[in-house]
Amino acid sequence: MDVSEILRQYADIAAEQPLLLLTVILAIGGAIGAIKIGSFSLGPAAVLFTALAFSAYDDRLKLPVILGTFGLAVFAYVIGVGAGPSFFAAMKTGGRALGIVIGGLLVGALVTVLAAHALGLEGPILSGIYAGALTNTPALAAASEAWASDLPTVGYSVTYLFGVLGMLLAAMIALKMSAPKTALAPVIEDEVPPKLDGMTVRIETPGLPDLGTLAEQYEHHIVFSRIMRGDTPGHPGEVDLATDDALPVPGDILTVIGDEETVERFTEQVGHPSSVALTLDRSQVDYRRIAVSNSKVANQHLGDLHLRRRFGAVATRVRRGDVDLLATDDLALQIGDRVRVVAPRSRMDDVASFLGDSEKGASAYSITSLALGLALGVLLGELQFPLPGGGHFALGLAGGPLVVGLIVGRAQRTGKILWTIPHAVASTLIQLGMMLFLAYAGSNSGAALAEALAGPTGPRLFAVGVVVTTVTAAFVLIGGRLLAGIYGPRMGGVLAGTQTQPAVLAYANEQSDDDARVNLGYALVYPAAMIVKVIVAPLIGRF
């Protein structure tokens, strides 16, 4: 039995078993996406291309619509919940970014008309070229409805592939960008959690204030955990908890945690680094990482928990995902956080019980909260908003859940409903939702793509799509950097949001090690980009 016969038999089985088709696409796409050439890899986008190849080979190999719509809704909602706390704050400085994105999409529309006319293309197919080059399915749906024609789908199928690949390349460039030396707007310096450092310091400076006042002098960018009285008379040398009212004097040894620059500056002011390892003395004061799994603690600020007053304990760091955050009083805890606690040995179990300390609980999530948020998002996505001239548009199954996710993500809790999602759970849901959508989208476009490319207009359609994607990406990339001061991971997210493309977002997240700025940039511009495309796409073919 040769390879072609094996493939035909598989196609016969997979056409009747969508679950088998899905799992094989995910397995092959995942393996291809893991291949790296230098620093470049397709990542999750490989699932899209694998599905395209399958359906191009046999047009029966299509996945059900429900898989794609469910995956897209979950993906968008969870992204929104994660970005919600920072999104509305970013809106204050994001006006220029929104202007650049809208301008880029309008320039893309103009280029579509000019390039298509230059190659002898006109009519409804231009709407499909625009929707495909900017990878927006709702825009295609709006154009198809407005024109009552299949031509937009043809243009969409041919241009979609480079729409994804071209913007992936743009995102790769964006992630390597450094801050612009000159820009016509203030450069947006993202607040990225700094790398934390811990140091044991011997006090040499007399007349220092208490530790609470010292922390205020450094704007609470440092936290103290332990103090050992030094060799001066009256100091027994025992390790104790570093409370706010503790008064450090020369000869004392103090453990300080904070960003590297601030810790170094503090050390130079008060003394010098000490070789005494206070953490080795656990006879009275112990330390431990405790998982936050108590829902009553979730979304409360550390200062409001009064750990010192309740247990004589100090929180020094909070591990969230792969990032260590300084445990300041204004830091709100989330389910799944791991808090580094220093406390008297006799009270450590009490602190653990108070925070939860359950790995299972830390990764648990209420299905009611998820389902309710998704239901609200789907309903919002279905609402029809009127347009000038008698048309209408809807946010769809991506925009609706995203907007609801942003709102509930900022609220974090409504009564007993906890909207926030543990980091590990969110990462899994985002990955799963995105993979389902990409597999569905590819499996339903491959056959049309192959047919269009084989026809006489295929190369011209493809050429126009390449120009539209390239010009739009360049406009946002260059304009965003020079006119809005955006660069690096945030620019990667802005490009993904401009393209309204989950594959580009996934690539940017993967290449930046899930930098929070990527999702923030995406969420900032995505709703506006969606609306502009849905409005513009049906109009292009009339020019």
Steps between C-alpha positions, in 0.01 A plus 500: 500500500656832392485836677222638281277206585565545873412870472177423314396249765577748776302770319200265473509433874578857609217641286260301718685553829561871570665423835763286328557773243539764772748300709719413200506865384594615851770233535665574164457877528639502852808305391566730203444810712766385747769497229731802529714651228724740683264694726198456271231237533141487378373399842121454517460648149632168367165347597328738256732408214469128577120524489521693171712221352255232616194668351685590181582129459138395555217752536308254720751555780314784669447549871157596639423870543428457871863407568630819344243732653539350846879518482493861380257608772703335779825642364368857477323493838800372696731751328257775604484386862879500524539841337206665678685639806752684281292575192300796628809662651677459165212675322623828653823476302371288211326765290789537259529122460130475410542783250797326336309171472188660353716699259684183397174318427371790289830513311463124446156559348638766264787272394252217437303712254805644323694173469195299395401748230859502373474122448152509349305387805179668619166441667415273795826310482679813633305470824628146539858605424485760777341263752750224419812717489402628846369155610159602627218249464223735627604747230465222242157409639390865479626528142338174390169608650518846343590370153303171507793350309765227538772722352604649838571145623728434203703815564512420872625143450789602275623794708446355848813285504746785447284716728604269783857433388578862411379630835694224677815639338401852605448380857844339496651836400294684764616276784862583420437876501663720760360828629514774234764766563275767350121493476224756450329375817624393841641149484274260688720349768313189601483413865661158488561332835873544569725209582512464877814463705551409864801613701622471857633840616709594804389835637780756545314834485385636838179691555284309250118517537287191555455250218150623412636851441794363300262312272301820444819689413559248221135525386434145620725354231667294774371255761679387817462144625752422780723691737779371726634723771876538469801463729450822695421467872140413574437332168481121537536424127165325456317506167162668522227620267570842345194697612426859399579631847841330519780758536823388326829603661864447400597134528151367415459270203192549283348308208358727228309403182424721202608582146874475445560874460308601813655227715848607391422865571360415844806290585738782409304741722480290818804272494646216295406145389538235769603139460278391790218282365201579720283249313704213648379581851147362504481437872258787565411646159415279205415565134282324246321548167125466550250458217200733507191281465256662745243688288430735792859626475498535121505858365574647843803723540780361714480800728133426572583145615702633798735201506727670755215574740332162457801270500813710547585409139655687208434434129808577290429375146205375298564253220242548222552273203871530427542847652598600855319810629602702803247444778391860553188595695316609183555171313173307450532123533359261243405135525810301404752753631780359715587733787845488663425542871739555792337424836560357846524121474202461733273710273601375154224238483245766596617723213482205260146418610395863461632527141379153403824319410329252270657430161173346385303800623747740341435349157125454544260731325124540518339373181201718588714815480653396168168397345320813619773728363498318166120515481505876556775535238311297240184704559691826461665368185161426347360850554456693176617861503364732228731667250450819300323417175287215633762230562595340828787324668558266794805439717471129430629202695841657544416861580206433733679260738811721490308811609317312776829345611658846527211627712477206742880471509519853631217438750671173608210408729124553501356390833596136537591462132876509452581597140879480514657183363808330652806549280547129423132455414498812282806385306339163431167651392668754271709229335206263459260763368753634252590154369134408448437819306809469281429136420143584403593807293765313304288191438223712348721710270751263340282379214392850398860614521624225272221563248558874489877467463453262208278750314614788279433772760668318787849653465355852464286457809798371694718790383247763611465328838876504552511874428207578732637296792851640456397866476262475797760326716771751404269796572417373851855384570671824397222742591443338839866524588558857383161659564375307804825389667406129490759227456593147605244261650224763512549563127475126438161502672388811311586332167305189602205719600520696175485173309238363745699180466533246785793328328707819506407559863598145589833539322574830676414348837718197440800697376478748790451230767141614557593862566187673636556797267413284197144429616462860619588638154269248335203576724555876462456512121301185419145638548569810286671291231206260488246779458699680229544182294135399525394847384762546226506154339149510343567850363828433318351317203293807410806704408 
